[in-house]
Amino acid sequence: MVMSSTLRRLGQIALGLGAVATLALLAGFLVFAESIARDERTLDGRADGIVALTGGAQRIGDAIDLLAGGYGRRLLITGVNERTSRDEIARLNPSQRHWIECCVDLDYRARNTIGNAIETRRWMRQHRFNTVAVVTSNYHMPRTLVELDHALMGKDRVLPHPVIAEGFDADRWWRHPGTAKLIGSEYLKFLVAWLRTRFEADPEQSRAAIMMGRGKPIKLVSEAVLRAQY
């Protein structure tokens, strides 16, 4: 009788904790959705360098425009597919060919957002940059900032420049199943990234980063591809 009462009480406590956790996740999701940038704004100040994360053509175009506008001295495009050459990027942005040829570096090694942050750190150290403007989609920006802040160890200034994807309605996301699913997926990835970065010292030495990213965040590429970076 006493055992049955104890088990019932434990079950009630477990249900209560589960309900609280669910409400906390839901509240966090709503805060996350509300925090997503609605409009593209001019960068607040200049940076030493600019970094664009691949994943959308508009990101690269916006980053090159920032470079041409004097918001940074060099641009790193990180996570480039090995089959994408500098000439192809120039063909897609013909009016900015001069900037692409003189001041753009291509990173073919990053496999994911963790890798993007690692390659950004290496690039900044190579050029002795202390401030960087980061260009990525608005829904991807929160996780990117977590990874960058962790990789840079809070020593460098990061200026976010969120890109608003065409057709992405952050104000009425609940009316569009695809947008709601995208925000939900990004929210879960953000939580995982935030938790992981609380417990690891360096993403380059992290087993958790390998496990969660389903492989090393930085991949090996051929020497020919590496030479094409510069």
KEPAFI-306857 format. One record per residue: residue number from 1; residue in three letters; chain; x, y, z of N, C-alpha, C, CB in turn. Coordinates in pm, whole numbers. Glycine has a CB too. Example, Ala and Ser with C-alpha at 12.3 -4.5 7.8 and 13.67 -1.06 7.14 Angstrom:
2
(1, ala, A, (1319, -569, 780), (1230, -450, 780), (1320, -330, 780), (1131, -447, 905))
(2, ser, A, (1285, -225, 708), (1367, -106, 714), (1290, 3, 787), (1408, -60, 572))
***
This chain:
230
(1, met, A, (83, -121, 0), (0, 0, 0), (87, 127, 0), (-94, 0, 123))
(2, val, A, (187, 128, 90), (279, 240, 97), (358, 252, -32), (373, 226, 217))
(3, met, A, (404, 135, -86), (480, 135, -211), (396, 188, -326), (529, -7, -244))
(4, ser, A, (270, 149, -331), (181, 195, -438), (162, 346, -430), (46, 124, -429))
(5, ser, A, (146, 398, -308), (128, 542, -290), (254, 618, -330), (92, 573, -144))
(6, thr, A, (370, 560, -296), (498, 625, -331), (517, 630, -482), (615, 551, -266))
(7, leu, A, (487, 517, -547), (501, 511, -693), (408, 610, -761), (473, 369, -744))
(8, arg, A, (285, 620, -707), (188, 714, -765), (238, 857, -750), (51, 699, -697))
(9, arg, A, (295, 889, -633), (347, 1024, -610), (466, 1053, -701), (389, 1041, -464))
(10, leu, A, (554, 955, -718), (668, 973, -808), (621, 995, -952), (762, 852, -802))
(11, gly, A, (516, 921, -990), (461, 938, -1124), (405, 1077, -1145), (354, 835, -1151))
(12, gln, A, (338, 1129, -1041), (282, 1263, -1049), (393, 1369, -1059), (194, 1290, -929))
(13, ile, A, (500, 1347, -981), (613, 1440, -988), (676, 1439, -1126), (718, 1403, -881))
(14, ala, A, (692, 1317, -1183), (751, 1305, -1316), (665, 1375, -1420), (770, 1157, -1354))
(15, leu, A, (533, 1356, -1410), (443, 1423, -1503), (450, 1575, -1488), (299, 1375, -1482))
(16, gly, A, (460, 1620, -1363), (470, 1763, -1338), (598, 1822, -1396), (463, 1792, -1190))
(17, leu, A, (709, 1751, -1375), (837, 1798, -1429), (834, 1797, -1581), (952, 1710, -1379))
(18, gly, A, (771, 1694, -1638), (760, 1687, -1783), (678, 1803, -1839), (697, 1556, -1825))
(19, ala, A, (572, 1838, -1768), (487, 1950, -1812), (564, 2082, -1804), (359, 1958, -1726))
(20, val, A, (641, 2099, -1695), (721, 2222, -1680), (826, 2232, -1790), (789, 2226, -1541))
(21, ala, A, (892, 2117, -1818), (994, 2116, -1922), (934, 2149, -2059), (1064, 1980, -1927))
(22, thr, A, (816, 2093, -2085), (749, 2120, -2213), (712, 2267, -2227), (623, 2034, -2226))
(23, leu, A, (660, 2324, -2118), (624, 2466, -2120), (748, 2554, -2138), (551, 2504, -1991))
(24, ala, A, (859, 2514, -2074), (984, 2590, -2087), (1034, 2585, -2231), (1091, 2536, -1991))
(25, leu, A, (1029, 2466, -2293), (1072, 2454, -2433), (983, 2537, -2525), (1069, 2307, -2476))
(26, leu, A, (853, 2534, -2499), (760, 2612, -2582), (785, 2761, -2565), (615, 2578, -2546))
(27, ala, A, (803, 2805, -2441), (830, 2947, -2416), (961, 2988, -2482), (835, 2976, -2264))
(28, gly, A, (1064, 2901, -2472), (1192, 2930, -2535), (1179, 2940, -2686), (1293, 2824, -2499))
(29, phe, A, (1097, 2852, -2743), (1076, 2855, -2888), (1011, 2986, -2931), (989, 2736, -2933))
(30, leu, A, (912, 3032, -2855), (844, 3157, -2889), (939, 3276, -2879), (722, 3179, -2797))
(31, val, A, (1025, 3275, -2776), (1125, 3382, -2763), (1223, 3377, -2880), (1200, 3368, -2627))
(32, phe, A, (1265, 3256, -2917), (1358, 3238, -3029), (1296, 3289, -3159), (1397, 3090, -3044))
(33, ala, A, (1171, 3251, -3183), (1103, 3294, -3306), (1088, 3446, -3310), (965, 3228, -3316))
(34, glu, A, (1061, 3506, -3194), (1044, 3651, -3188), (1177, 3724, -3208), (983, 3691, -3055))
(35, ser, A, (1288, 3658, -3171), (1419, 3723, -3178), (1477, 3725, -3319), (1516, 3654, -3086))
(36, ile, A, (1420, 3646, -3410), (1471, 3640, -3547), (1452, 3775, -3616), (1400, 3527, -3628))
(37, ala, A, (1559, 3823, -3679), (1554, 3955, -3744), (1448, 3958, -3854), (1691, 3990, -3804))
(38, arg, A, (1376, 4068, -3858), (1269, 4087, -3959), (1316, 4166, -4079), (1148, 4157, -3896))
(39, asp, A, (1414, 4253, -4059), (1459, 4343, -4166), (1611, 4342, -4174), (1408, 4486, -4142))
(40, glu, A, (1661, 4362, -4295), (1805, 4378, -4314), (1842, 4522, -4283), (1848, 4338, -4459))
(41, arg, A, (1943, 4538, -4200), (1986, 4672, -4160), (2133, 4691, -4194), (1962, 4696, -4010))
(42, thr, A, (2171, 4815, -4214), (2312, 4847, -4239), (2394, 4813, -4116), (2329, 4997, -4276))
(43, leu, A, (2513, 4760, -4139), (2599, 4723, -4027), (2627, 4842, -3936), (2731, 4666, -4078))
(44, asp, A, (2630, 4815, -3808), (2660, 4919, -3709), (2811, 4930, -3692), (2590, 4888, -3574))
(45, gly, A, (2874, 4999, -3784), (3019, 5017, -3778), (3093, 4931, -3878), (3068, 4986, -3641))
(46, arg, A, (3223, 4954, -3888), (3310, 4880, -3979), (3374, 4762, -3906), (3418, 4972, -4038))
(47, ala, A, (3418, 4663, -3983), (3488, 4546, -3928), (3619, 4526, -4003), (3399, 4418, -3937))
(48, asp, A, (3710, 4452, -3943), (3834, 4419, -4013), (3805, 4327, -4131), (3935, 4353, -3917))
(49, gly, A, (3723, 4224, -4106), (3692, 4127, -4210), (3544, 4095, -4212), (3772, 4000, -4191))
(50, ile, A, (3502, 4029, -4319), (3362, 3987, -4337), (3362, 3838, -4364), (3291, 4066, -4454))
(51, val, A, (3269, 3766, -4303), (3256, 3622, -4326), (3114, 3592, -4371), (3292, 3541, -4199))
(52, ala, A, (3101, 3519, -4481), (2971, 3474, -4530), (2964, 3323, -4521), (2947, 3523, -4676))
(53, leu, A, (2859, 3271, -4460), (2839, 3127, -4451), (2754, 3083, -4570), (2771, 3088, -4317))
(54, thr, A, (2800, 2981, -4641), (2725, 2935, -4758), (2592, 2873, -4713), (2808, 2832, -4839))
(55, gly, A, (2500, 2862, -4808), (2369, 2808, -4777), (2260, 2885, -4851), (2343, 2810, -4627))
(56, gly, A, (2301, 2991, -4918), (2207, 3071, -4995), (2283, 3172, -5078), (2105, 3141, -4903))
(57, ala, A, (2247, 3185, -5206), (2318, 3276, -5295), (2310, 3420, -5247), (2263, 3266, -5437))
(58, gln, A, (2199, 3456, -5183), (2180, 3594, -5139), (2283, 3631, -5032), (2038, 3613, -5086))
(59, arg, A, (2326, 3532, -4951), (2425, 3561, -4847), (2555, 3611, -4910), (2452, 3436, -4761))
(60, ile, A, (2599, 3542, -5014), (2726, 3578, -5077), (2716, 3715, -5144), (2768, 3472, -5180))
(61, gly, A, (2605, 3738, -5213), (2585, 3867, -5278), (2586, 3982, -5179), (2454, 3868, -5354))
(62, asp, A, (2517, 3963, -5066), (2514, 4068, -4964), (2653, 4091, -4905), (2415, 4031, -4853))
(63, ala, A, (2727, 3982, -4883), (2861, 3994, -4825), (2956, 4070, -4918), (2919, 3856, -4794))
(64, ile, A, (2947, 4041, -5049), (3032, 4112, -5145), (2994, 4260, -5150), (3021, 4049, -5286))
(65, asp, A, (2865, 4289, -5139), (2822, 4429, -5136), (2881, 4501, -5014), (2667, 4438, -5133))
(66, leu, A, (2885, 4432, -4900), (2944, 4492, -4780), (3093, 4519, -4802), (2924, 4400, -4658))
(67, leu, A, (3160, 4423, -4864), (3302, 4440, -4895), (3324, 4561, -4985), (3359, 4313, -4962))
(68, ala, A, (3243, 4570, -5091), (3255, 4682, -5185), (3221, 4814, -5118), (3164, 4661, -5305))
(69, gly, A, (3135, 4808, -5015), (3096, 4930, -4944), (3195, 4973, -4837), (2962, 4911, -4882))
(70, gly, A, (3304, 4899, -4823), (3407, 4938, -4728), (3382, 4893, -4585), (3422, 5083, -4730))
(71, tyr, A, (3294, 4795, -4566), (3264, 4750, -4430), (3363, 4646, -4380), (3124, 4693, -4425))
(72, gly, A, (3458, 4607, -4462), (3563, 4514, -4422), (3672, 4514, -4527), (3505, 4372, -4400))
(73, arg, A, (3792, 4468, -4486), (3905, 4470, -4579), (3913, 4344, -4664), (4036, 4488, -4503))
(74, arg, A, (3867, 4231, -4610), (3866, 4105, -4684), (3738, 4030, -4651), (3991, 4019, -4652))
(75, leu, A, (3703, 3938, -4741), (3583, 3856, -4722), (3622, 3709, -4728), (3476, 3889, -4829))
(76, leu, A, (3574, 3632, -4630), (3588, 3487, -4632), (3452, 3426, -4659), (3646, 3434, -4498))
(77, ile, A, (3444, 3342, -4763), (3323, 3264, -4788), (3354, 3123, -4739), (3281, 3265, -4943))
(78, thr, A, (3287, 3080, -4634), (3321, 2954, -4569), (3216, 2846, -4595), (3337, 2976, -4420))
(79, gly, A, (3264, 2723, -4616), (3176, 2611, -4644), (3145, 2596, -4792), (3049, 2627, -4568))
(80, val, A, (3236, 2643, -4877), (3215, 2637, -5022), (3226, 2492, -5070), (3318, 2727, -5097))
(81, asn, A, (3136, 2454, -5160), (3143, 2322, -5221), (3269, 2311, -5306), (3017, 2294, -5305))
(82, glu, A, (3335, 2196, -5302), (3461, 2178, -5375), (3446, 2197, -5525), (3518, 2042, -5346))
(83, arg, A, (3325, 2180, -5576), (3303, 2195, -5721), (3275, 2340, -5760), (3186, 2107, -5765))
(84, thr, A, (3268, 2429, -5661), (3241, 2570, -5689), (3373, 2647, -5695), (3147, 2631, -5582))
(85, ser, A, (3400, 2706, -5807), (3526, 2779, -5826), (3505, 2929, -5806), (3583, 2752, -5966))
(86, arg, A, (3615, 3000, -5797), (3611, 3146, -5787), (3546, 3206, -5912), (3754, 3204, -5767))
(87, asp, A, (3579, 3148, -6029), (3521, 3199, -6154), (3369, 3185, -6155), (3581, 3125, -6274))
(88, glu, A, (3319, 3075, -6099), (3174, 3056, -6096), (3108, 3160, -6007), (3140, 2914, -6048))
(89, ile, A, (3169, 3188, -5892), (3115, 3292, -5804), (3116, 3427, -5874), (3195, 3298, -5672))
(90, ala, A, (3223, 3453, -5950), (3232, 3580, -6024), (3126, 3588, -6132), (3372, 3595, -6086))
(91, arg, A, (3096, 3474, -6196), (2992, 3473, -6300), (2855, 3504, -6240), (2988, 3337, -6373))
(92, leu, A, (2833, 3458, -6118), (2704, 3482, -6053), (2694, 3625, -6000), (2684, 3383, -5938))
(93, asn, A, (2810, 3691, -5985), (2813, 3829, -5935), (2903, 3913, -6026), (2863, 3834, -5786))
(94, pro, A, (2866, 3928, -6154), (2955, 3990, -6252), (2996, 4134, -6220), (2889, 3989, -6386))
(95, ser, A, (2909, 4209, -6154), (2943, 4348, -6124), (3046, 4360, -6011), (2817, 4424, -6087))
(96, gln, A, (3071, 4250, -5941), (3164, 4253, -5829), (3290, 4170, -5855), (3095, 4202, -5703))
(97, arg, A, (3318, 4143, -5981), (3433, 4056, -6016), (3564, 4110, -5958), (3445, 4044, -6168))
(98, his, A, (3583, 4240, -5962), (3707, 4299, -5910), (3728, 4261, -5763), (3704, 4453, -5925))
(99, trp, A, (3623, 4273, -5683), (3634, 4242, -5540), (3659, 4094, -5516), (3508, 4287, -5467))
(100, ile, A, (3595, 4011, -5597), (3611, 3866, -5582), (3754, 3824, -5613), (3514, 3791, -5674))
(101, glu, A, (3814, 3888, -5713), (3950, 3853, -5753), (4054, 3906, -5656), (3979, 3905, -5892))
(102, cys, A, (4027, 4021, -5595), (4131, 4083, -5512), (4120, 4053, -5364), (4128, 4231, -5531))
(103, cys, A, (3999, 4036, -5315), (3982, 4044, -5169), (3893, 3936, -5110), (3926, 4177, -5133))
(104, val, A, (3869, 3827, -5183), (3782, 3720, -5134), (3862, 3591, -5118), (3663, 3697, -5230))
(105, asp, A, (3849, 3528, -5003), (3910, 3398, -4975), (3799, 3293, -4966), (3994, 3401, -4843))
(106, leu, A, (3827, 3175, -5018), (3729, 3067, -5020), (3773, 2955, -4926), (3710, 3013, -5163))
(107, asp, A, (3682, 2912, -4841), (3708, 2800, -4750), (3628, 2679, -4795), (3674, 2838, -4602))
(108, tyr, A, (3699, 2572, -4830), (3634, 2449, -4875), (3629, 2343, -4764), (3707, 2393, -4996))
(109, arg, A, (3680, 2373, -4646), (3696, 2269, -4544), (3579, 2257, -4446), (3820, 2294, -4467))
(110, ala, A, (3512, 2365, -4417), (3405, 2360, -4317), (3289, 2273, -4365), (3355, 2503, -4285))
(111, arg, A, (3244, 2182, -4277), (3134, 2092, -4310), (3001, 2140, -4254), (3165, 1953, -4259))
(112, asn, A, (3006, 2221, -4150), (2884, 2264, -4082), (2912, 2397, -4010), (2835, 2156, -3981))
(113, thr, A, (2817, 2440, -3928), (2832, 2569, -3861), (2950, 2569, -3764), (2704, 2604, -3787))
(114, ile, A, (2976, 2455, -3700), (3092, 2444, -3611), (3220, 2466, -3692), (3094, 2305, -3540))
(115, gly, A, (3227, 2400, -3808), (3343, 2416, -3895), (3357, 2559, -3946), (3332, 2321, -4012))
(116, asn, A, (3243, 2623, -3976), (3246, 2764, -4018), (3313, 2851, -3912), (3103, 2816, -4047))
(117, ala, A, (3279, 2826, -3786), (3335, 2905, -3677), (3485, 2878, -3662), (3263, 2873, -3545))
(118, ile, A, (3526, 2753, -3676), (3668, 2719, -3665), (3748, 2784, -3777), (3687, 2566, -3668))
(119, glu, A, (3697, 2774, -3900), (3768, 2833, -4013), (3771, 2985, -4004), (3703, 2789, -4145))
(120, thr, A, (3665, 3045, -3949), (3664, 3190, -3929), (3774, 3230, -3830), (3526, 3237, -3877))
(121, arg, A, (3787, 3154, -3723), (3892, 3183, -3625), (4031, 3173, -3688), (3882, 3087, -3505))
(122, arg, A, (4056, 3069, -3765), (4186, 3051, -3830), (4214, 3168, -3924), (4191, 2918, -3908))
(123, trp, A, (4113, 3206, -4000), (4128, 3315, -4098), (4154, 3448, -4028), (4001, 3326, -4185))
(124, met, A, (4083, 3474, -3919), (4104, 3598, -3845), (4243, 3603, -3784), (3998, 3614, -3736))
(125, arg, A, (4290, 3491, -3732), (4424, 3488, -3674), (4530, 3509, -3783), (4449, 3354, -3601))
(126, gln, A, (4507, 3449, -3899), (4602, 3463, -4010), (4617, 3609, -4052), (4557, 3379, -4130))
(127, his, A, (4506, 3681, -4056), (4508, 3821, -4101), (4516, 3920, -3985), (4384, 3850, -4184))
(128, arg, A, (4521, 3869, -3863), (4527, 3952, -3743), (4408, 4047, -3734), (4657, 4033, -3743))
(129, phe, A, (4291, 3993, -3761), (4167, 4068, -3750), (4111, 4055, -3608), (4064, 4020, -3855))
(130, asn, A, (4053, 4163, -3559), (3990, 4163, -3426), (3839, 4180, -3431), (4049, 4273, -3343))
(131, thr, A, (3788, 4225, -3545), (3643, 4239, -3560), (3601, 4173, -3690), (3599, 4389, -3559))
(132, val, A, (3484, 4111, -3689), (3436, 4044, -3809), (3285, 4064, -3822), (3471, 3892, -3806))
(133, ala, A, (3240, 4092, -3943), (3098, 4098, -3974), (3057, 3962, -4029), (3065, 4213, -4076))
(134, val, A, (2953, 3904, -3976), (2911, 3771, -4019), (2778, 3781, -4094), (2897, 3675, -3898))
(135, val, A, (2775, 3717, -4212), (2658, 3721, -4299), (2600, 3581, -4311), (2695, 3779, -4438))
(136, thr, A, (2477, 3564, -4267), (2406, 3438, -4283), (2256, 3467, -4274), (2450, 3333, -4176))
(137, ser, A, (2174, 3366, -4294), (2029, 3386, -4291), (1983, 3425, -4151), (1956, 3260, -4337))
(138, asn, A, (1875, 3500, -4143), (1826, 3550, -4014), (1796, 3438, -3915), (1702, 3634, -4035))
(139, tyr, A, (1734, 3329, -3962), (1700, 3219, -3871), (1824, 3141, -3826), (1601, 3125, -3938))
(140, his, A, (1932, 3149, -3903), (2055, 3077, -3872), (2150, 3160, -3787), (2125, 3035, -4000))
(141, met, A, (2125, 3290, -3777), (2217, 3379, -3708), (2236, 3347, -3559), (2168, 3520, -3722))
(142, pro, A, (2130, 3318, -3480), (2152, 3290, -3338), (2250, 3176, -3313), (2020, 3257, -3271))
(143, arg, A, (2237, 3066, -3386), (2329, 2952, -3367), (2469, 2988, -3416), (2277, 2828, -3442))
(144, thr, A, (2477, 3063, -3524), (2608, 3105, -3574), (2682, 3189, -3471), (2592, 3184, -3704))
(145, leu, A, (2611, 3280, -3406), (2674, 3366, -3306), (2721, 3286, -3184), (2576, 3475, -3261))
(146, val, A, (2644, 3183, -3146), (2686, 3096, -3036), (2817, 3026, -3071), (2577, 2992, -3003))
(147, glu, A, (2823, 2969, -3192), (2944, 2897, -3234), (3063, 2990, -3250), (2918, 2823, -3365))
(148, leu, A, (3041, 3109, -3306), (3151, 3203, -3325), (3203, 3256, -3192), (3106, 3319, -3413))
(149, asp, A, (3111, 3291, -3103), (3153, 3341, -2972), (3235, 3236, -2898), (3031, 3384, -2889))
(150, his, A, (3195, 3110, -2912), (3267, 3001, -2847), (3405, 2981, -2910), (3187, 2870, -2855))
(151, ala, A, (3411, 2978, -3043), (3540, 2956, -3111), (3636, 3072, -3087), (3517, 2938, -3262))
(152, leu, A, (3584, 3194, -3085), (3668, 3312, -3066), (3694, 3341, -2918), (3604, 3433, -3132))
(153, met, A, (3627, 3265, -2832), (3647, 3276, -2686), (3616, 3416, -2634), (3790, 3239, -2649))
(154, gly, A, (3523, 3484, -2701), (3479, 3615, -2655), (3582, 3725, -2666), (3437, 3604, -2516))
(155, lys, A, (3692, 3697, -2740), (3801, 3795, -2748), (3786, 3893, -2864), (3933, 3724, -2760))
(156, asp, A, (3697, 3861, -2957), (3684, 3944, -3077), (3541, 3993, -3092), (3727, 3865, -3203))
(157, arg, A, (3525, 4103, -3160), (3392, 4162, -3180), (3328, 4106, -3306), (3401, 4316, -3188))
(158, val, A, (3202, 4062, -3294), (3129, 4005, -3406), (3008, 4095, -3436), (3083, 3859, -3375))
(159, leu, A, (2997, 4138, -3563), (2886, 4223, -3606), (2793, 4140, -3694), (2937, 4350, -3682))
(160, pro, A, (2673, 4109, -3647), (2581, 4028, -3729), (2516, 4106, -3841), (2474, 3968, -3641))
(161, his, A, (2507, 4043, -3957), (2434, 4100, -4070), (2339, 3991, -4121), (2532, 4152, -4184))
(162, pro, A, (2220, 3980, -4063), (2126, 3874, -4104), (2065, 3902, -4241), (2015, 3859, -4001))
(163, val, A, (2057, 3797, -4321), (1997, 3806, -4454), (1854, 3753, -4445), (2080, 3725, -4560))
(164, ile, A, (1759, 3826, -4499), (1620, 3784, -4497), (1591, 3706, -4625), (1523, 3906, -4483))
(165, ala, A, (1572, 3576, -4612), (1547, 3492, -4729), (1413, 3527, -4792), (1551, 3342, -4691))
(166, glu, A, (1408, 3524, -4925), (1285, 3555, -4997), (1178, 3451, -4962), (1310, 3558, -5149))
(167, gly, A, (1059, 3498, -4928), (950, 3408, -4893), (948, 3366, -4747), (957, 3286, -4977))
(168, phe, A, (1047, 3411, -4669), (1052, 3375, -4527), (978, 3482, -4447), (1199, 3360, -4477))
(169, asp, A, (864, 3448, -4391), (780, 3544, -4319), (794, 3520, -4169), (630, 3532, -4363))
(170, ala, A, (887, 3592, -4106), (912, 3574, -3964), (799, 3629, -3877), (1043, 3640, -3925))
(171, asp, A, (721, 3723, -3930), (613, 3783, -3853), (491, 3691, -3842), (572, 3915, -3915))
(172, arg, A, (467, 3611, -3946), (351, 3521, -3945), (395, 3377, -3977), (244, 3569, -4048))
(173, trp, A, (500, 3334, -3907), (557, 3202, -3934), (457, 3090, -3911), (679, 3181, -3847))
(174, trp, A, (365, 3109, -3816), (270, 3002, -3783), (170, 2974, -3896), (193, 3038, -3657))
(175, arg, A, (161, 3066, -3991), (70, 3046, -4105), (134, 2964, -4216), (24, 3180, -4160))
(176, his, A, (264, 2943, -4206), (336, 2873, -4312), (406, 2750, -4252), (440, 2968, -4380))
(177, pro, A, (356, 2630, -4277), (412, 2508, -4218), (561, 2492, -4244), (339, 2388, -4270))
(178, gly, A, (605, 2526, -4365), (747, 2512, -4398), (833, 2604, -4313), (769, 2541, -4546))
(179, thr, A, (789, 2728, -4296), (864, 2824, -4215), (865, 2782, -4068), (805, 2965, -4229))
(180, ala, A, (748, 2738, -4018), (739, 2694, -3878), (831, 2575, -3854), (594, 2657, -3843))
(181, lys, A, (835, 2483, -3947), (922, 2366, -3934), (1069, 2407, -3934), (895, 2265, -4046))
(182, leu, A, (1104, 2501, -4021), (1242, 2549, -4029), (1285, 2616, -3899), (1258, 2646, -4147))
(183, ile, A, (1198, 2702, -3845), (1231, 2771, -3720), (1241, 2671, -3605), (1125, 2878, -3688))
(184, gly, A, (1150, 2572, -3601), (1154, 2471, -3497), (1281, 2389, -3502), (1035, 2380, -3508))
(185, ser, A, (1321, 2350, -3621), (1444, 2273, -3638), (1565, 2354, -3596), (1460, 2228, -3783))
(186, glu, A, (1568, 2482, -3635), (1681, 2568, -3600), (1685, 2595, -3449), (1674, 2701, -3677))
(187, tyr, A, (1569, 2605, -3388), (1563, 2625, -3243), (1625, 2507, -3169), (1417, 2646, -3197))
(188, leu, A, (1593, 2385, -3210), (1650, 2267, -3146), (1801, 2261, -3167), (1584, 2139, -3201))
(189, lys, A, (1846, 2294, -3287), (1991, 2296, -3314), (2060, 2403, -3230), (2019, 2321, -3464))
(190, phe, A, (1994, 2515, -3213), (2048, 2623, -3130), (2064, 2576, -2985), (1956, 2747, -3135))
(191, leu, A, (1962, 2508, -2932), (1970, 2458, -2795), (2085, 2360, -2778), (1838, 2391, -2755))
(192, val, A, (2099, 2269, -2875), (2208, 2170, -2868), (2344, 2241, -2872), (2197, 2069, -2985))
(193, ala, A, (2357, 2339, -2961), (2483, 2413, -2972), (2512, 2490, -2843), (2479, 2511, -3091))
(194, trp, A, (2411, 2551, -2786), (2430, 2628, -2663), (2474, 2538, -2549), (2301, 2702, -2624))
(195, leu, A, (2409, 2423, -2537), (2445, 2329, -2430), (2586, 2273, -2451), (2343, 2214, -2422))
(196, arg, A, (2616, 2236, -2576), (2748, 2178, -2604), (2860, 2276, -2571), (2758, 2137, -2750))
(197, thr, A, (2841, 2401, -2608), (2947, 2500, -2588), (2966, 2538, -2442), (2918, 2623, -2669))
(198, arg, A, (2871, 2500, -2354), (2890, 2525, -2210), (2990, 2428, -2150), (2755, 2513, -2136))
(199, phe, A, (3012, 2313, -2217), (3089, 2205, -2154), (3217, 2168, -2228), (3004, 2083, -2143))
(200, glu, A, (3248, 2235, -2339), (3370, 2202, -2411), (3463, 2323, -2414), (3338, 2155, -2553))
(201, ala, A, (3592, 2295, -2420), (3691, 2402, -2418), (3721, 2456, -2558), (3820, 2354, -2354))
(202, asp, A, (3727, 2368, -2658), (3765, 2409, -2793), (3694, 2320, -2893), (3920, 2401, -2811))
(203, pro, A, (3621, 2378, -2988), (3547, 2296, -3085), (3637, 2207, -3171), (3465, 2385, -3175))
(204, glu, A, (3764, 2247, -3191), (3854, 2166, -3272), (3893, 2036, -3202), (3979, 2246, -3307))
(205, gln, A, (3882, 2032, -3070), (3920, 1914, -2993), (3798, 1844, -2932), (4019, 1954, -2882))
(206, ser, A, (3680, 1879, -2978), (3557, 1832, -2914), (3502, 1704, -2977), (3452, 1941, -2920))
(207, arg, A, (3488, 1600, -2895), (3422, 1478, -2941), (3273, 1502, -2961), (3444, 1363, -2842))
(208, ala, A, (3215, 1588, -2877), (3073, 1620, -2890), (3044, 1687, -3023), (3027, 1709, -2774))
(209, ala, A, (3135, 1775, -3067), (3117, 1844, -3196), (3117, 1743, -3310), (3227, 1950, -3217))
(210, ile, A, (3203, 1641, -3300), (3209, 1537, -3403), (3082, 1454, -3402), (3332, 1446, -3383))
(211, met, A, (3037, 1417, -3282), (2920, 1332, -3270), (2793, 1405, -3315), (2904, 1285, -3126))
(212, met, A, (2777, 1528, -3271), (2656, 1603, -3305), (2656, 1647, -3452), (2643, 1724, -3215))
(213, gly, A, (2775, 1667, -3508), (2783, 1707, -3648), (2795, 1590, -3743), (2898, 1798, -3669))
(214, arg, A, (2789, 1468, -3687), (2800, 1344, -3766), (2928, 1340, -3847), (2680, 1331, -3859))
(215, gly, A, (3034, 1380, -3785), (3165, 1381, -3850), (3245, 1502, -3807), (3150, 1378, -4002))
(216, lys, A, (3373, 1502, -3840), (3457, 1616, -3802), (3406, 1744, -3870), (3605, 1589, -3841))
(217, pro, A, (3406, 1855, -3795), (3356, 1981, -3854), (3443, 2034, -3966), (3345, 2086, -3747))
(218, ile, A, (3570, 1988, -3971), (3661, 2030, -4076), (3701, 1907, -4157), (3787, 2100, -4017))
(219, lys, A, (3685, 1915, -4289), (3718, 1801, -4374), (3850, 1826, -4447), (3606, 1774, -4475))
(220, leu, A, (3911, 1716, -4492), (4032, 1727, -4572), (3995, 1750, -4717), (4119, 1600, -4558))
(221, val, A, (4070, 1838, -4783), (4048, 1863, -4927), (4182, 1853, -4997), (3981, 2003, -4951))
(222, ser, A, (4177, 1839, -5127), (4300, 1822, -5203), (4381, 1951, -5207), (4268, 1777, -5345))
(223, glu, A, (4510, 1938, -5236), (4597, 2056, -5246), (4551, 2150, -5355), (4741, 2014, -5271))
(224, ala, A, (4501, 2092, -5465), (4454, 2177, -5577), (4339, 2266, -5532), (4410, 2090, -5697))
(225, val, A, (4249, 2211, -5450), (4137, 2290, -5400), (4186, 2397, -5304), (4034, 2199, -5331))
(226, leu, A, (4280, 2361, -5218), (4334, 2458, -5122), (4400, 2575, -5192), (4433, 2391, -5029))
(227, arg, A, (4472, 2548, -5302), (4539, 2656, -5376), (4439, 2750, -5438), (4629, 2599, -5483))
(228, ala, A, (4317, 2701, -5463), (4215, 2784, -5525), (4154, 2884, -5427), (4106, 2697, -5584))
(229, gln, A, (4188, 2871, -5299), (4131, 2963, -5200), (4175, 3106, -5227), (4172, 2920, -5059))
(230, tyr, A, (4299, 3125, -5268), (4355, 3260, -5274), (4391, 3300, -5416), (4478, 3271, -5185))
***
